[in-house]
Amino acid sequence: MFLALIPAIAIIFLYPMRETVSFRFENTEELLAYLQIQDAESFSIKYTHSIHLSDVIETYELKDHSIIQQQLSYEDFAVGMPSNAEGDETFEERDGRYIIGNMNRVFPFIDLRIGQVRANHTVIYQEKEYPLKESIQPGTWVRIQFERLSLWEQLRGVKIND
């Protein structure tokens, strides 16, 4: 009887079923953290720009197992920031911020180095903020991607949105 339960238990622990945005060490399989999220939901990454020291917010949507950048919001036209929209994108100024919308830039993954000094990379999901330095060592290069995690993998990583 017990031997018959082993395959069922293995499936429960090893079958990838939970939709997440995962943060893996560089381009390896080492799971550092994950954000539990559903396909077709959105999240943002906020950081402090290193030159003009104001917040930049990049908004993404998960769709068809890809990460799609939808919007970019910032305060200054300094180095590294766009001065206008491209193609079908929209550009507007609202409440002292410049917003490029309708971006629809599709990525299979995003590589990011967690800031050590002032970037303060933060994930925003459902209006809550989760500083990445609380889950991932500052200076670490992470690969951010949509993936389904098994219960076993979830136990190995840090859930960002508890």
C-alpha positions in Angstrom: 0.0 0.0 0.0 2.7 2.5 1.0 4.7 1.7 -2.2 1.7 2.6 -4.3 1.8 6.1 -2.7 5.4 6.8 -3.6 4.7 7.8 -7.2 1.8 10.0 -6.2 4.0 11.8 -3.6 6.7 12.2 -6.2 4.3 13.7 -8.6 3.1 16.2 -6.0 6.6 17.3 -5.1 8.2 17.2 -8.5 5.6 18.3 -11.0 6.0 22.0 -11.9 2.6 23.5 -11.3 3.0 26.9 -9.6 3.3 29.9 -11.9 6.1 32.2 -10.9 8.6 34.8 -11.8 11.8 33.2 -10.8 15.1 34.7 -9.9 17.9 32.3 -10.7 21.6 32.8 -10.0 23.2 34.0 -13.2 22.2 31.6 -16.0 22.3 28.5 -13.8 19.6 26.3 -12.3 20.1 27.7 -8.8 16.9 29.2 -7.6 17.4 32.2 -5.3 13.9 33.5 -5.0 10.5 33.6 -6.7 7.4 35.7 -6.9 4.2 33.7 -7.0 2.1 35.2 -9.9 -0.4 34.1 -12.5 -0.1 34.3 -16.3 -1.6 37.5 -17.6 -0.8 39.4 -14.3 1.7 42.3 -14.1 4.5 43.3 -11.8 7.0 46.1 -11.8 10.7 46.6 -11.0 11.5 49.9 -9.4 15.1 51.1 -8.9 17.0 54.3 -8.3 18.9 55.5 -11.4 22.6 55.7 -10.6 23.2 59.1 -12.2 20.1 61.3 -11.5 19.1 59.4 -8.4 15.4 59.3 -9.1 13.1 56.3 -9.3 12.6 54.4 -12.5 9.7 51.9 -12.7 9.5 49.2 -15.4 6.2 47.4 -15.7 5.9 43.9 -17.1 3.1 41.5 -17.9 3.4 37.7 -18.0 1.9 36.3 -21.1 2.4 33.0 -23.0 5.4 32.2 -20.8 7.2 35.4 -21.7 7.8 38.7 -19.9 6.4 41.6 -21.8 7.5 45.2 -20.9 4.4 47.3 -21.0 5.5 50.6 -19.5 8.5 52.7 -18.4 8.1 55.6 -15.9 10.9 58.0 -14.9 11.5 61.6 -13.8 14.6 62.8 -15.7 15.8 62.8 -19.3 19.3 62.0 -18.2 21.8 59.5 -19.5 20.3 56.2 -20.3 16.7 57.3 -20.4 14.7 57.6 -23.6 13.5 61.0 -24.8 10.5 59.8 -26.7 8.4 56.7 -27.7 9.0 54.5 -30.7 6.6 52.9 -33.1 3.1 52.3 -31.6 4.3 53.3 -28.1 2.8 56.3 -26.3 4.6 59.1 -24.5 3.1 61.4 -21.9 4.0 63.5 -18.9 1.9 62.9 -15.8 2.4 64.2 -12.2 6.1 65.1 -13.0 6.9 61.7 -14.5 7.5 60.7 -18.1 5.7 57.6 -19.1 6.2 55.5 -22.1 3.3 53.1 -22.5 2.1 50.4 -25.0 5.6 49.1 -25.2 4.9 45.4 -25.8 8.6 44.4 -25.8 8.8 40.7 -25.4 11.6 39.0 -23.4 12.2 35.3 -22.7 14.1 36.5 -19.6 15.7 39.6 -18.1 19.2 39.6 -16.7 19.7 42.0 -13.8 22.5 42.7 -11.3 21.0 43.5 -7.9 22.4 47.0 -6.9 24.9 47.2 -4.1 24.9 50.9 -3.3 21.8 52.9 -4.2 19.8 51.1 -6.9 17.5 49.4 -4.3 15.9 47.1 -6.8 12.3 46.5 -5.7 9.6 44.3 -7.1 6.1 45.7 -6.9 3.2 43.3 -7.1 -0.4 43.9 -6.2 0.6 47.4 -4.8 3.1 45.8 -2.4 6.8 46.5 -2.5 9.4 43.7 -2.0 13.1 44.9 -1.9 15.2 42.3 -3.7 18.2 42.9 -1.3 16.1 41.2 1.4 16.0 38.0 -0.6 19.0 38.1 -2.8 22.6 39.2 -2.0 23.3 42.7 -3.4 25.7 42.5 -6.4 24.3 39.2 -7.5 23.5 38.7 -11.2 20.1 37.1 -11.5 18.1 35.8 -14.5 14.4 36.7 -14.1 12.0 34.5 -16.0 8.5 33.1 -16.1 8.4 29.5 -15.1 6.4 26.9 -13.3 8.0 25.6 -10.1 7.4 22.3 -8.4 6.8 22.1 -4.7 10.3 20.8 -4.2 11.8 23.8 -6.1 9.6 26.2 -4.1 11.0 24.8 -0.9 14.6 25.5 -2.2 14.0 29.2 -3.0 12.8 32.2 -1.1 9.2 33.3 -1.8 9.3 37.0 -2.2 5.6 37.7 -1.7 4.5 36.0 1.5 
